[in-house]
Structure formats: structure tokens, C-alpha cells
Amino acid sequence: MTDEFHMPLSFEVTPDRVPIHRRAVFSNSVHAITQTTIALEAHDPLTGSIRRRKLADESLRLIDDLTNRPMDPMFEDALLIPNGHRSKFAIWFGRAVVFLICLAVGFSGCLIIRDLHQDTRQKVRQELAAQIQSASSRSDELSNNVDDLRSQIDKLSAEVGGGSNSALADKENILNGSTSVEGPGITVTLTDPLAASSDNGDSSSGNSTDSSHIRIVSDADLQSFVSKLWAAGAEAIAINGNRIGVQTSVRTAGSTILVGVESVQSPYTIEAIGSKDSLKKAMSADSEGNLFSSLKQAGIYPQVSSKDSITMEAAGSPDLSYAKREE
């Protein structure tokens, strides 16, 4: 029994399994590491007698390691005494560096979150708007090319043919809007109520209604004026510079009025070439009392004025697939 008290504290560790204690850069007090050992005697809880370890019992090695070496060598530095010799400058410098790093990380996170939460529909609308502008520019360029080619065709036709056929062709081109024209006429200007009140200072007294229910100039109003101008003898008509041709439509697309494929906005200026007196008389409040009265109730006041010279560009000529000249 006396030999049992002289037994080693733990099993011997083979040289190839000796742990390597790697210290961190701040490990200045290695001597302050606390050591924990187990008791010299191991009492059996059942019999109360002292139980001797058996060196041949390999199953006890794991228990011995857990008991005598519970802490990994890499974590033993956590038990060291903190270094109390650091200067205040080093301490505050470290805190400032950590604060700047946290600030940079937080700012970067905010930027990333803002980009992730950005409205993707706005990007889609911007891309669609860019595509529409590109298509409109391309359409305008092609229209100008068509006008130039049509002018060249008319010039060559006049040089080659001349005579009654050329005069008849010019008349037909003017009527269907496929050639540029110039002449006297009138202009009819229609303005939305809100814009009219801000521009002219006119307001309908006693009619205080919500702005969301105010009637504005519609495509039907423009169609009505165009039809009445044709009936009054107009030879060429344009709305905001867009010539009314054979297949030119005036319609609403959403909240926008389209003349052909071009969008127009208030104020709407309808130009008509023809007899100034006849057209102005036909578009007066005396001749169209009901139309002017209904527009006045909505706060729309048509302005009719005479022009000595009005110039209109040609409208796009339609492509004929079925109609042909009778032989």
C-alpha cells in the first residue's frame, strides 16, 4: 500500500505525443498559469477502498487526459494576468482603431442594405424610358429620310413629267398629307383648366371642385374640332405640329393623347390651312354654341386666331397593300 502513495500524478506521455505549448504575442506572464491536479488517492465510491490505476488499462487514458489536462494549450493564455504596463496612448489608440473599423463596417452595411431595398421598378421604368426615347429618335430620323426621299421624287417627277398629271399628283399629295404645305389659316388653342387658370388668371366662380375631378381636354374634344374644321373647308390640319394624314388617328393611351404615334400635351394647338374668314366663322362661339358652352362649364376656353402663313410638315404616307388605282 505504501507504493501507491508514491505513484506519479498521471500516466507518462510518450515523447511523440508531448503537447506543444504555443503562446500568443501577449503572453508575458507564463508563470501565472494556474495548474490543476487530481487527488493522489482514488477512492472507490462503492467499497470505500483505494483503487490502484492499472497502467495496462488503455481505457483510462481518455479519462486521465480529461482530468489532468482539461484545457487546450492554446487557451491556457486566458488564465494569464493582464499586462498592466500598457500606456494610455496604446489603450486609446486601440479603441480608436476598433471604433473606426466598426464605423466602416456599419456604413458599408447600410449602403448594401439600401442597394438591396432600392425600388427595382424605378430601374425598369428608366430602361423603358430610354428605349422609348431611342425608338422615338429612330422614328424621327426615318421620317426625315422619308420626307427627303419624297421631295426628291417630286422634284424628279416634275422634271420628267410636268403637265396635268404632275399637278393632279401634287393636289392629291396635299390632300392626303404626304407633302409639306404652306398657306393662310387659323389656329385653335385648347388648354387644360388648371394650366389655363395659372396662365390667364381665369377661374370659374362658384365652381370649387376637387382637382382630381376637373375635366381636361380629351381626345374626343380634339377629334370634334378636327372634324368641324374639315367640314368648314380646311385643306390641311396639324395638332401641335403633327400633320393629320389619311391614316393619322387621335386617341388616348393611358393619360396621354397620341396624334399618330406622337404624344401631345396641353396646350393643344390645332392649325388649319384654308380660308381664314370661313374657318374662323365656323369655329366661333356663335356657330358652335353648344360645344363652346360645354367646354366653358369645364373651365376650357378655346382661343381662335387668324394666321397669314402657316407651315406644316408632311405626314407619313401609308403603305397600301390592297387598294390600287382603277385601270
Buried (B, 14 or more C-beta within 10 A) or exposed (E): EEEEEEEEEBBEBEEEEEEEEEBEEEBBBEEEBEEEEEEEEEEEEEEEEEEEBEEEEEEBEEEBEEEBEEEEEEEBBEEBEEEEEEEEEEEEEEEEEEEEEEEEEEEEEEEEEEEEEEEEEEEEEEEEEEEEEEEEEEEEEEBEEBBEEBEEEBEEBBEEEEEEEBEEBBEEBBBBBBBBBEBBBBBBBBBBBEBBBEEEEEEBEEEEEEEEEBBBBBBEBBEBBBEBBBEBEBBBBBBBEBBBBEEBEBEEEEEEBBBBBBBBEBBBBBBBBBBBEEBBBBBEBEEBEEBBEEBEEBBBBBEBEEBEEBEBBBBBBBEEEEEEEEE
